[in-house]
Amino acid sequence: MPLAFLLASVIGGIAAAGADQNRPPPPELVWPDPNEKKAKLRGADLASLKRLVSRYDFEDAERFPRLLPQNWYRVLSSSVARPGYPDFGAVGLSDDLAHSGRWSLRFDLDGGAMAVALPPGVVRVFPGSRYRLSAWVRTEDLQQAGARVTVRFYGADGTPTGDEFVTEPTRTEGEWRQLQIELPQIPKDVVDVSVELELVQPSTLQPFMQRRPLDDVRGRVWFDDLEIWQIPVIHFSAEGIGQVFSAGKEPVVTVGLHDLVSDRLNARISVVDVDGHEVAVSEALIAGSGGRISVPLGITAPGWYRATLAVLDADGVAVARRELDFAIVEDRPVRPRTRAPRFGLALTSAPMRSTELESTLLRAMAPDFAVIPMWNSGFDTARSGTQIELLRPFIEELLDARIEPVLSLTTVPLNGVRDRHVDEWQTISYFGADDAAVRAMMEPWLFAFGQHISRWQIGSLDSPLAREAPDVPAARRIYDFFDRSVASLVLYLPTMSDVEPVELPNGLARNALLPWAARPGTTDEYATPWRGDQTIVSIERAPETELSNRTRIDDLAHRTLDLWRAGTKNLAVELPLRPANNDGTPAALMPEAIAWRELSAWLSDRSFGGTLSLGPDIDCWIVRGSDFTALLAWSADGTPRTVEMPLGNGPLRVRDLMGRTTVVDSSLAGHRFEVASTPILIEGANPALVSFLASARIDPGTLESRRAGQSVDIVLTNPFSTSLSGSISTSDRADWTISPRQQPFMVSPGGTTRIPVRITLPRSAVTGSTLLAFEIDLSATESMEARLFLPVSVDWPAVEVSRSWRLARSVETGSVDLIVSVTVRNASTEPLDLEAFAAAPGYPQTRKPILKLAPGASATRSFAFGGGARALSGQSVFAGVNALDGDRRLATTLAIPPLLPPPPPGE
């Protein structure tokens, strides 16, 4: 047992044994004498300043064992006026775990919050300078509690200024994780700081919540390697509000430095795009004693960018970094959007003091509607008049920009929480109560906004309210009260999309949150119960800390497209905004914001118009509006692919989700452009040609897997206003025989023609879907060339086949063999004589009969490939079943993952 914890255990045991006696009071947290006069800083003191101000690695315990490090004290409620920190649990130096070295500071929880503090007077700070604090933490067995670091400012009189800087409570589940705080520039009246290492509980963080999680009783936390660094004071900003610039205007950033350590520093600014590719870089020398320079970034193309400022000392070592996100967007004329689908944004908090940032960003994003909280947590209705006057011009700006506001009563006001003894999230029961005081409180809000805003919301999507069935009678009472002052009222109730829906009376609607867990391809299943003209489906964004920018953009785009295709009327996301930091970094849009802006422009007031095949493994949807036809395309598996396809005689405009447009001219091979995982919008394709290609099909669409020739028709429909004539020919395909190779056709306006062809499959044809390619020369309103990709399936309906593989060690050779199993089910009404087979590279084909397989019966045959675990690693096995008395065959490939490295040459 570590010496320090042995000492702590003995002390704890003595304290417990004497609990019923006169136990001495716990040690007090001793603060320095506030009357003590501190020495003024001299020039020599400033010249000797170093980057690393203080470091606590707790390794002194190796030579000087003690319960707590020197100058550190335990925070206890009995000593300071702070509830929730009882004399429970043990805190002390320990050598059982450490981030570096042998020693760390360990907390053993026994209920209640715990903290140790480094009081003011130990670490001196200098007005006008800046500091970064970092500490490593590890937690185990915590469910609700979390570890955090807190820094407080103190004035010359030794009293706290009220400024407090805290890391988020953290649980690391047995891993070491670094916590960091970058303090703002030290004000002139601050001369000291205190530092606390804390284990905080829900009761500490949310003392007024009626239904909070229970505090943890057991758990452990280790703190180690606490460092305080002096860093330059950096001013790094761009012109404008929100860092949103118009395309074609080069952003310029301003860099200013103030440093107590170095006289001259090098400022290096690199700019990366949404994928992290460096697109610009610049360097400049700047004086450390208040130097300021302006740096053009050299970028004008639309998109999302991150500029990183690295401040380098004379040795080229980065002593500080600062990041600045900005966006460049194209100005668009306001387009009237009178029909669904409509796209919206939701603010996470109410505008306070000034609405300039929110107004600027919303007008730049140009949504159809915006969900605006009326007030934030802790709002007192005594401030209603001030908040109303703040919101009034903000709402008017949105209406002038044709952005419809949805006002949200996100929380119960603080005075309501205290007077009615409810939680903040219980908005429906609070506002739905027959309470004259509550209605009187709401009347100024309804008078101010009721004639301009018809859509209101009660509660928020991130509250427990959204996870339970709504109180419909209470919601109806709210509606009846609001309806007296609000024209054409729609009242929204928040819900999670997996909550069982209930029928709501007219005027009540739901704002349903689609969770991030609803993956692309499954969103329609979640959203189906929430279809309706007024229902809003809000999409939860992917977590920023776990996924790259590109992955989050793709995730948002594909889930949005699924909902749009399914006919969702109102779609919304929380405004993708990175908040401002204490280090002076301003709030800025995230990459998802630019993607949502593009999706809104592409899809609002437009509908899904079918699909068009551009080639294998490429998805392409048709977007139709009243006078608009475009294509949405992306790679089905995310692999970048090149499309060569004539889509008319004019140029195409290919637009990506960052707002960049590329003009693609037609060539001999057609229009050539790239597709990848992120959808692109293709404008300029001939609308009639798109309809012609999308409506073409092969009838029947399924071929039997047999060698005899089969007759099918190519069905063509003429969407042009004139007669359509031309010729169609098949592209070369060595393994299939298609005849005739070329045929003429003619179709009257709006008419349909059927072109007969005969297809003969090879014996090696693989089961499943494939695309047949055809070249078309056509003449209608103009002469055009086109390429047609028509899907067709290969199947044998009489049988169903499944394949699997496993590994087994051979008793005879000791090698690890690959065992492939083929299971066959007779799906016909007659007995079948079959033959299962399997073949692999380097092995002879093996066959096994299945005789008189009865209707509905199944049989399995297994095939062993000696040493196949290594020889066939990363290869494919060809397996299936033949008819013994005919030419039918059902076969496919079975991919074997790379299990082992291949055998050496010659084995």
N, C-alpha and C positions, 0 to 999 in steps of 0.2 A: 504494500500500500504506500502511495506517495507520502512523504513526510508531512507536507502541508495539509493533506486531507486527513492524515492520522491525527494531527493537531486539531483540525476542524471537528473531527468525529468526537474526540475527547471533550472538547469545549461544548459541542452540541449535546453530548450525553450528560455532562454535569448540569447543563441548563435544563434539560428535560427532567432529570431526577429532582431538581429543586423547584419544579414548577409550582408546587403548592406552598412553597416557602417564600421568603422575601427575596425574589429574584432581582438582581441588580438591573438597572435600566440598560438598554442596549447602547452601544457607543454612538455618540452624536456625530453628525456630519459637521465638522468644524470649518467655518469659513474664515478667511483672513480678516484682520481688523480693518473695518472700512475707514478708520481714521488714519491708517498708516500712509505716510507720504511716500510715493514712489519716485525714484530718481529720474530726472529728465534725461532724455536720450541725447547723447553727444555725437559729434561727427564720427568719432572712432567707433562708437557702438554701431552706427549704420554701416560703416565700411566693413565691419566684421560679420555682417549678416550672411547666413548661408541658406541654401535652398531647403535643406532638411532642418526644420526648427526643433522638433522633438520626435523621439522614437521610443516606444514602449514594447519591447519584445519579451519582457518578464523573465529574462535569463538571469537577472541578479539573484533570483531565488536559489540558484545553484550554490552561491557563496553565502547569501544572507537569507536563510529560510524565514518566512513570515507568513501570516495568514493572508494579508493583502499587500500589494506593492506599495512602496513608499509614496506618500502624498495622496494615495487613493483611500476613499472612505465609502462605506455602505450607506445608501439612502434608505431611511426608515421613516414611516409615517409618524412614529413617536418623536422624531427629531425635527422633522420639517413639516410644513403645512401642506402635505400632499397625501391624500388618501390612497389606499390601495397597495402600500408597500409595507407589509407587516414583517415582523421578525420571524419569518418562516424560511425554511430551506437553508442551504449553505453556499457561501461564496468564498473562494480561495484560490491561491496559486496551486497548480497541479502539473505533474510531469507525466500524466497518462497519455495525453494527446497534445500536439502542438503543430501549428502551421509551419514553423521553422524552429530550429533548435530543439530544446526539450520541454520548455515550460510554456504554460498558457494560463489564462484566468478562467476558472470554471464556475458555472452556476449549477446547483442542484435544486430543482424546483420542488416545493412542498406546498403549493397553493399560493395565491397572491402574486403580485408583480415583484420584480427584484431589480436593483440597480446599484452600481458603484459609480462614484464620481471623482473626477479630477477637478478640484475647486479652482476658482479664479485665483490669480496670483502666482500660479505655477508656470503657465504658458503665457508669455507676454505677446501681445499683438500690437501692430503699429498702424495708426490711422492712415488711410489712403492706400494700404496694401491689401493683398488678397492671399487666401490660404486654402489649401486642399487637405482634407482629413480623410484617411483611409484606414480600414481595419478589416481583419479577416475573422470570419465567424463560422462556427459549425454547430448545428443543432441535431438533437436526436429525440425521438418519441414525443414531439410536440404536435398537437392537433389543432389548437386554436391560438395559443400564445405565439409570440415571435420575438426575435432578437432585433435590436435596433441601436443606432448611435445618435445621440442628441448633443448639439452644441448651442450654448447660450451666450449672448453678449452681456458684458458688464461695463458700467461707466467708471469714471475715476473715483466716485464715492463708494464703490464696491457693491452697488445695487444693480440688479438686472435691468436692462433696457426694455425687456419684453420681446426682443428678437430671438426666435428659436428656429433651429434648422435640424430636421429629423429625417433619417432614412426610413424607408418603408419597413414595417415589421416583416422579418424574413424567417423562413424555415428552410433549411438546406438538406434535411433528410440524410445526414451522415456525410455530407460533402463540405469541403471548405469553400467559402464564397467571400469575395471582397465587397465590402460596403464603402461607399464614397460620398463625401459631401464637399462640394465646392462652395465656399462661403462667398457672399458678395463683398464688394469693396468695403473695408472696415470704415465705418463712419468716424468722424473726428471726435465724437464724444465717447468712443469705445476704446478701452485700454486693456481689457482682459476678456478671456473666454473661460467657460467651464465645459468639460466634456463628460458625458455620461454613457456608460455601456449598460443597456437595459434588456430585461426580459419582460415584455409587456403582455397583459392579458386583455381579453375583450372588455372586462369590466373597467379597465383603465382607459381604454380607447373610446368606449361608448357608454359613459356612465349614466346617461339619461334614457337609453333605449330600453323599452319594456320587455322585448323578446330578443335578447342577444344570445349568442352561443355561450355555453358554460365555460368557465375558466378551466385551464388545464391544472391538474394536481401533480403530475409527474412529468419529468423531462430534464434534459441537460443541454447546456450551452457552453461553448468554449469561445473566448475572444483571444486574439493574438495579433502581434505585429501592427499595433496602432502607430500611425505616422502622421505628422503634421508638416506639410511642405509649404513654403512660401512660393507663390507663383506670380508672374506679372499680372498687373491689372490690364485687362484687354478690352478695348472697344472694337467690336467687330459687327458691323451692321450694313444693311443695304438700304437704299432709298425706298421710300414708300412704306405702306402699312401691309403687313402680312407677307411681304416678300413675293408678291405676284406681279409679274411684268408682262407687258404686251409684246407679242412676237415682233422681231425686228428691232427692238430697243435693247441695247446692250446693258445688262446690269452692271452697276459700279458699286463696289464695297469700300467702306472706310475702315482703316485699321489704325487704332491708337494704342500706345503702350505707356505704362508707368511701372517701373521696376526699381526696387531698392538694392538689387544685387548686381545687375549688369548695366553698363552705360550704353552699350550698343548691341542690338540684337538683329537677327535676320528673320524676316517674315516670309514664309513660303505658303502660297495659297494654291491648292490643287482642287480641281472641280471634277466630280465624277457624275455620271448619269445614273439612271434608275437601276442599271445592271452593274454598277460599280466600275465601269470603264472610265479611265481618266480621259477627259476631253479638253482640259486646259490646265496650265500651270504657270505661275508667275512668282518671282522672288524680288524682294526689295529690302535694303537695309533701313532700319528705323531706330531712332534714338530711344533708349530705355527711359529717359527722363521726360516723358510727355510727348514723344514724337507722334505725328499723325500723317497718314498718307491715304490717297484715294487710288484704288486699283480697279481698272476695267477688267471684267472677267472674260471677255472675248467670246461670248456665246450669245446667239440670238435665236437659235432654233427652238421651237416649242418643246416642252418636256419638263420633267422634275429633275432637280439637280441638288447636290450637296457640295458646298464649298468648305474645305477644311483648312484652317489656319494653323500652321505649326510655327511656334516661336522657338528659334534655335539660338543657343549661346555661341560663344566664340569657337567652341570645340565641335559645333555641329550637332549638339545634343538637344533634343526637343525638351524644353522646360515647361511648356504649356501648349495646349491645343484648344481650339474652339471650332465648333461646327455651325454652319448656317445653311439651312435648307431654303430653297427658293424654287419658284415655278415660273415658266414662261408659257403663256397661253395666247392663242389667237383670239382677237376680238371677233365676235359674231353679231350680226344683226338679230334683234329680238324676233323670234319666230312665234307667231301665235299658236298656242297648244291648247286646243279646245276639247280634245278627246283623250280618252285613256289609250294606252297606259301613261301614267304620270309619275315623275321621279322627284323624290324629295330628300331633304337633309334634316337631321335632328341635332340641335345644340345640346351639349351635355350640361350646361349651366346657363343661368340667366345672365344677360349682360349687366355688368355692374360699373358704376361711375361713368363709363363711356361705352358707347356701342360702336365706336369707329372700327375696331378690328372685325367684329362679327358682321357688321354691315358691309365692309369691304370684301370680306371673303365670300359671303353669300352672294353678293352681286357678281363677283368673279366666277363663282360656280354656276350661277344661273339655273337653280332647280325650279321645278314647277311649284313646289310648296316647301315650307320649312316649319318644323316643330320647335317652338320656342318656349322654354320654361319661363314662367312669370316671375319666380323668385327661387332662391337657393335654400339649401338646408340652413336652419337657424334663423330664417327670416321672421321678423316681428312686424305684425300688421300696423304698428305705429308708424312704420316707414312706407306705408302704401302710397301716400301722395308723392313722395320722392321717386319711388320706383315707377309709378305710372308716368310721371313726367319724363323719366329717362326712356321708357319704352315707346312713348307716343311717337317721337320723330323716327325712331328705329322702325316701327311698324309701317309708318308712312313711306319710308324709303323702300321697304320691301314691296309694298303695294304699287309704288311708282315703277318698280322694276319688274312688275307682273309676277312676283313671287307671293303665293298665297300663304299667310301665316296660319299656323295651328297653335293656339295658345294652350300651354300645359300647366295645370296645377300639380306640380311634381311632388310636393310634400305638404304636410300639415304645418301651418305656421308654428313657430316656437311657442308663442303664448297659447296656442291651441293645445299643443302637447302638454304644457304644464297645467292648464285649466281643466282639460277634459281627460287627462291621464290616458292618452293614446300614443302610439308610436307615430313617427313622422310619415311612414308609408301607408297608414290607414286612411287614405284620402277619401275613399268612397263612403265609409261609415261616418267620417267627420263632416264632409260637405253634404252628405245625404241625410243627416239628422235634421229633424224639424226644430231647428235652433235659430231663434230670432237674431242672436248675436252674430252667428256665423253668416247669416244672410245679409245682415247689415254691413259686415266686413267686406262682403263680395260686391255690394252694390256699386261702389266707385269704379271697380274694375269692369263690371258689365256696362256701366254708363260710358266709360272711356273707350271701350273696344267692341261693344256688342253690335254696333251698327256697321262695323267694317269687317269683322271676323266672324265667320259662320261656323268654323270648326274649332272645337275645344277638346282637351284631353284631361282626364282625371287620373293622376298617378303616373309612375314611370315604369319603363320596361325592366329596370334593374332592381325593382323592389319585390318583396314577398307577395305583394298584391298581384303581380303577373303570374304567380305560380299556383293560384287557387281560383276556384270558380267565383265569378263576380256576384256581388249582392245586387241582383237586378232591381228589386224594389227600391233600394237606396239610390241606385243609379238613375232610376226613373224619377225619383223626387228631385235629384239634381237637374235632370233634363227639364222638368216642368218649371223649376225656378229660373233656370237660365233662359228658357224659351220666351219668357216675358220681355227680355231685353235683347235677344239675339235673333236676327233674321235668318231663316232657313237653317236652323241649328242642326249640327251633327256632333254628337258627344262621343268621344272615343274612350274605350276602356282598354288598358294594356293587358296583354296575355302572352304566355309562352305558347309556341305553336303546337307543343305536344300536350297541352291541357285540353281536356274534353270540351268541345264547343257546346254552348247552350244557345237556345233561340233567344234573340233579343228583339224587343219591340222597335217599331219605326223610330228613327232618330238616334238610336244607339248603335254604335259600330265598334269594331275591335281593331286595335293596333297590335298585330301578332308578330312576335320576334321569332325569326327563323334562326336556330342556333348554328354555330359554326360546325357542329357535329353533322349537320345535314349536308352530305357531300354532293358535289355535282352529279347529276343523274338521279338523285333521290329527292330533290327539293320539291318536285311536284307532289310527291306523296305527302310531305309535310303541309304544303300550302293548300291542297285541295279543300279541306274543311273551311278555309278562310277566304274562299272566293266571294266576291261581292263588289258592287259598284263603289261602295264607300270604304271597304276594308283596306287598311294599310298593312302590307307585309314588310316588316323591317328586317334587314339582313345583318346578322352579327358578323363583324369582320374577323378575319383570321388574326391570331395573336402575333403581335409585332416581334416579340422576343424569340419566337421559335422558327419563323420562316423568313426567307429572303423577300426583298421587294418584289421581284418578278413572280415568285410563287404566290404571294398575297394578292397581287393584281390579277393573276390568272384565276385564283380561287374565287375572288369577288365577281369577275367577269362571267365565268361559266355558271355560277349559281344564279346570277342575275338573268342570264340568257335563258336558263331553264324556266324561271318564273315568268319571264316575259313570253316565252313560247306557250306556256300553259295558260296564258290569258289573265295574269294578275293585273288588276286595275291600277293599284297605287303601290309603288315600291319606294323604300327609303333606307338610308344608312345613317348611322351617327357620323357627323362631320369628321372626316379623317384629319384631325388637327393635333400636332405635337405641341404640348403646352410650353409656355416660356419657362426658363430655368432661372435659378438664383444667380447663375454666373453671368446673366445678362443676355443669354441667347433668347431671341424673341420667339413667340409662337409662330408656327409655320405649317403649311399644308403637308400632308403625307402623300406618297405616290398614289395611294388608292383614291385620293381626292381627284387627281387629274384623270384617272381611269373612269371614275364615276361621272365626271363632267362629260367625258366623251360618250359613255354609254347613254347618258341622258339625251345628248344631242342626237345620237344615232337612232334611238328607239322610242323616245317620247312621241306620242300621237301616231305611232306606226305599229304594224302588226306583222306576225309571222306569215310568210307567203309560200312556204314549201321548202323543199331541199333541191339542191343541184349537185351532181357529182362532178368534181374537178379532177378526180383521179383516186387511186388507192390510198386508203388511210388519211383522207382529207375530208373534213366535215365542212359543208357549205350550206348556209341558210339564206333564204330570200327575205329581204326586208321591204315591205310595201307601205307606202303612204298614199295620200290622195293624189299627189303628183310626183311620186318618188319611188324608184326601184333601185335597190342596192343589194350587195351580197356581203354576208359575214362568213369568213373562212378561217380555219385553223387546222393544225395538224392533230389528228385524232389521238395519237400516242405521245405528242409533244416533240417528236423528232423533226428537226427542220427539213422542209422539202421544197422543191422548186416546182412551180406550176407553169406549164406552157399550154395556153388554151386561148383560141380566138374568142373574144366576147363582144365583137362588133368591129366596125371599121375605124372608130375614133380612139383617142387615148383614154386610159383609165386613170382614176385618182385613187391611190391606195393610202388609207389613213390608219395609223396605229393608235393605241390607247393612250399614248402620250401627246397626241394631237399633231403628229408630224404627217405631212402629206407628200407622197412620191408620185410623180406623173410617169405612167408606163405607156410607152408608145407601142403600136402594133408592129410586128415583124413578120417574116415569112412563116415562123413557127407559131405565131399568135402573140398574145400578151404573156410576158414572162415576169413573174413575181414570186416572192418567198412567203411561205407560211410556216408558223411554229406553234408553240403552245398558246400564245396570246392571240385572241381574235383580232382580225383586221377588217376594216370596212372597205369595200371595193365599189366605187361609184363610176358611172360612165358606161357601164355595159349596156348594150342594146336591149331595152325592156322586152321587146317581142322575141328576140333571140333567146333571152333567158327563159321566157315562158315556153318557147318551143323545146329547148333542151330539157327543161325540168319535167315536161309532160311526156316525153318519149319513154317507152318501156318495152320490155320483151314479154310476150304472152304466149304460153305460160311462163312464169318466172322461175320454175323449178325444172331441172333436167334430171332424169333418172340416171343413176351411176351405172351405165352399161355402154358397151362398145357400138351397138347398132345406132345408125343415124336417127335423129329425132327432129321433127319439124316444129318450128316456132315462128312467130310473127314479130317483126319490129313495128310498133305502133307509133305513128307520127301524127300530131295534131297541129294545124296551122293557126297561130294566133295573129298573123299579119292581116292587114286590111285588104290585101290583094292576093291573087293566087300565088301559091308557093310551088316552085319546081326545082329540081336539082338531081343529084345522084348521091348515093351512100355506098361506101366501100369499107371493108373490114381492114383493120390494121393487122400486120403480120403477127401470128401466134403459132409457134412451131408445134405445140403439143395438141392443139385443137384443129379440127377440119371444119371450116365454115364455108358454105357455098350457097349461091354464087358469090363471088368475091365483090362484085359491084353491080348495082341496080339503079335505074332511074326511078324517080317518083314525081308525082304532081298532086297537090292538095288544094282544094278550093278554100276561100276564106272561111275560117271557123270550122272547116271540115277535118276528117280523120282518114288516114290511109293505113293499110296493113301491108307490110313488105315481107313475103315469106322467105325464110332461110332454113337451111338444114345444117345441123350441128352434130358432129361425130366426136365423141370423147375418147381419149386414149385410156388404156387400161390403168395407167398410173394417175388418173385424175383423182384429186384429193377432195374429200367431202367438205361442203361448206359453201360460203358465198364468194363470188369473184366478180370482177368487172370485165365486160367485153368492150373494147374500144372501136369506134367507127369514125371515119372521116366523112364530112358532108360538105358538098358544094351546093349552095342554094341561092335562089334568086327570088326576091319578093319585091319590097319597096326599093331594095338595092341588092347588089350581089355581095355575098359574104361566104366566108369559110367557117366551119365549126368542127369541134371535136366532141364526140358523144361517148360518155361512159355509162353503160347500162348494166345494172346489177342482175345477176342470175345465180341461182343456187343449184348445187349438185347434191342429190340425196337418193336414198333407197327407202321409201316409206315403209316397206315390209319389215325392216329390221331396225333395232336401236342398238348402237354399239358404244361402249365406254371403255376407256383404257386407263391403266395405272402402272406404276413401277415401284419397285422396292429393291433393297440390297440384301444379299444373303451370302454367307461364307460357305464355300464348297467343302464338303467333307473329304472329297478325293484329292483336290489340288491345294486347298487352303487359301485360294484366291477369293476376292470379293466379287461375286457375280451380280449382274444386273438381271432382275426378273421382271419381265413385262407381262401383264395380265390383260387379256381381251375378254370382256363380258358381252354376250350377245343376247338380246331379247327378241323373240318372235312377235312382231306387232301386227301380223296378218291373221287371217282366219283359217289358214291351211298349214299343215306341218311343213317344215323346211329342212332340206339337206344342205348343210353349210360347211365351210372350211375356214377356220381362223388362221391367220398368218402374221408373221412379224419378220422384218428385215432391218438390218443395221449396217453401216459402213464397215467393211472388213469381215463381215460374217455372212454365211449363206442364209438364204431365206428358209424359214421353217414353217411347216404347215401342220395343222391338226384338225381332223374332221369333227363335225358336230352333226350327228345324224338324227333325223326324225324329231327335230325340235318342235314341240307342240305349241299351238297358239298361246301366247301369253307367258310361255316358259322362258327361262334364262339359263345360259350355260357359260362357264368360264374356262378358258384355256390359257395356260401360262407358258412362257418361253424364256429359257435361261441363256444368257450371253456370258460365257466364261470370261472372267477378268473384266467384265464390262464396267464395273465401278470406275476404273481408271481409263480404259480404252474408249468408252463412250461418254466420258465426262464432257459436257458442253455440246454433245452431238444430238441428233434426232433419230428416232426409230420410226420406221414406216410400218403401221400395223392396221389390221382391219379384218374383214370377212368377205369370202366369195360365195356365190351360189354354185353348188356342184353340178347342177343340171342346167345352167344357163350362163349368160355373160355379165350378170349383175355383180357389182362389187362395191363395197363401202369401205373406204380407207382414209386415213389421216395420218399426220405426223405427231409424234409424242416427243416434246422437247425434254432433254435430260439436263438439269442444271450442272454447272461446273463444280463437281464434287471434289475431284482430286486432280493434280497435275497430270498431263498426258504422259504415257510411258516414253522413256528415252528412245531415240532412233535405233532401229535394229532389234528391238525387243519383240 
